[in-house]
Amino acid sequence: MDALLQALLESVPQPPLRIEAVAVARALERVYAGAPLQGLQAGDALDPRAIGRLAAAGFARVDVYPRPTVAVFSFGDALLQAGEPLAQGRQHDAATPMLQALLTEQRIESLAWPALPQRAERIAAALGDAVDSFDVVLITGTPEAAPILEEGLPRLGVALHRSIDGPRGWRSSRARLLWLESEPEALVAQFAQWVLPLLQALQYRKQT
């Protein structure tokens, strides 16, 4: 297994820290956390058939593992928000909405900030708060912002192994930080190879 992915997966608490109860009708694709029941085992994703079986058995609520909380940041003085007029030397931030769309595909809501300037104090303030409040922090940046990110990120956590062509990662007492490529194809590939398995592990979802 890739060293970075292994480090990320090993960061998931075992056993799970908590479970929560949700309405059966709203449990689609949540990960079952209860005792074995009607063909369900802990770690199974709840599909429509499983929800139907639970409802037929009279269950109003079902125990599931919480979804991870995710923050999304982009850094760079050259980044523009959607709707802002394009100017010379500037570009619209495509990575943030792409990441939020990829997370939404996994039924995970995320909190994203407008693109932030590449100033060390802004990076430290934004990410310093996030590592105390979120399970996963996803970061992209322009090439010009990279040196400031490289200087500031190690102060927020312990560096994880980096793979060739992989993201850079850090681990704080709560959060896992991943600095991803902002180019669309690379971003999608890194999300699939590193972020998605982490999100599934944080929900204790069985791998099929």
N, C-alpha and C positions, 0 to 999 in steps of 0.2 A: 504494500500500500504506500502511496505517496506520503512523504514525511510530514508535510504540512497538514494534509487531511487527517492523518493519524493523530497528530497533536490536537487538532480541533475536536475530533471525536472523543479523544481521551479527556477533554475538558468538560464533557457533559456529566453532571452529577449522577452518581450511581449509589443507591437507588434514587429515583426521582424525588425532588424536594417536596412536591405537592401535586395534587390533582384537583380538578374542579368539576362541578356538576352543571350540565347545560340541558336545555330542553331538547328532547329527542328530535322534535321537528326541525331544530336548528343545528343538528349535529353532523350534517353531511361533511365527510372528509376529515372530521375530527378523529383523533386517535384514541381508541378505547383503552380505558385504564381500570376497568372493573375486574371482578372475578370471572373465571370462565363461565360462559352463559350462551346457550343456544348457538353453538358453533363459533362464538366470539372468544378471542383470546386477547389479553393485554398486548397492545402494539398493533392491532388490526385497525386499518382505516375504515371508518363507518361509511359504507356505500348505501344506496337506496334500499337494497334488499335487507341489510342489517337493520336499518332504521325501521323498515316495515315490520320485521320480526320483533323488535323491541316494543313498538307501538301495539302490535297485536297481543303481546304478553302483558300489556297494561302499564308499561313504564312511561312515566311523564318526563323523567330526567335520567341522564346517563353520565357516568363518570368518565372523564376524558383527561388527557394531559394538556396543560396550557400551551397555547401557541407562543413561540418566542416573540419578544418585543424587538423591533428592528428600527434603527435610525439610519438615514441616508444623507450623506454630505457630499458636496462638490466644492472644490477650491480652485480659484484662479481669477486674476483681475480681468482676463480676456473674456470671461463667460457672461453671456446675456441670458435673461429670462425670456420665456415664450412671450411673444407680443412686443418685445422691445425691438426697435429698428436696428438692422444690421449695420455695423460701422467697420471701417478699415481696422484690421488687426483684432477684431472681436469675433466671437462665435457663440451660437446659442448652445445652452447646456442641454445636450441630448441624453447624457448618461443618467441623470437623476430620474426623469420620467421612464426611461427604459428599465432601470432597476425597480422602480415602483410597480411597473407593469409585470415584470418577472415575479415579483413577490405576490402581486395580486393573483397571478395564475396559480400560486401555491396557497391561496386563500389566507394570506398573511397581510395584515394591514401594516403600513410603515409610516413613520413620521419623517418628512424631508424638510430641509431648510433651503431657502433661496441660496444660490451660489454665493459663497463667501470669498472675500479677498484673500490674497496669499500673504497675509500678515501673520507673523508668529503669534502675536497676542490673541488674535481672533481665532486662529486654529486651536491654540491651547485652551481658550475659554470654551469654545463650542464642544470640542472633543472631550475636554475634562469633565464637563457635565454629563455628556452622553455615556461615558464608560461607567458612570455610577448609576445610570438609570435604565440602560438597555442591555439585552442579552447579546445582541449582534449590532455592530456598527460597520456600515459599508461606506467606503470612501473612494472618490475619484478626484483627479486633479489634472490641470493642464501641465505640460512640460515645464513651464516657468514656475509653477507652484511646487514642483517635485523637490527641489533642494530644501525648502522650508518644511515640507512634510517629513522628509528624511531626517531632519534635525529634531523636529518636535515629537514625532510619534514614539520613539523609544522612551521618552519620559513618561508616557502614559501607561506603559505595561511592559511585559517581558516579550522580547521578539521570539517568534516561532520560526521553525525551519522554512526556508523558501525553496520552492521547486523551480526548475528551469521553465520559463514561460508562465509561471504561476504568480498569484498575487503575493504581496507581502502581508504578514500577519503578526499581530501582537495579542497578548492575553493580559487583561487586568483582573482584579479580584472578582469582577462580575462579567465583564463584556469580552467578546472576541471581536477584534478589529481586523478588517480585511481591506487592503488598499488594492482596488481593482483597476484594470485597464479601462480607459474611457472610450476607446475605439469600439464601435458597436459589435463587430464580430468577435473580437477578443473578449469583450464584456460578457456576451452571451455564453461563450465557451467557459470562461472562468466561473460564471454563476453556476453552470451545470456541473462542473467538475468539483468545485469546492464549496460554494454557498449552499446549493441544494442538499447535498448529503448532510451538511451541518444542521440545516433547518429540520430535516427529517429526524436526525438523531436527537435534537433538542425536544422533539415531540414524542420520542421513544417509539417511533414508527418502525415496524418490522420491515426488513428489506426482503423483497421477493425476487 
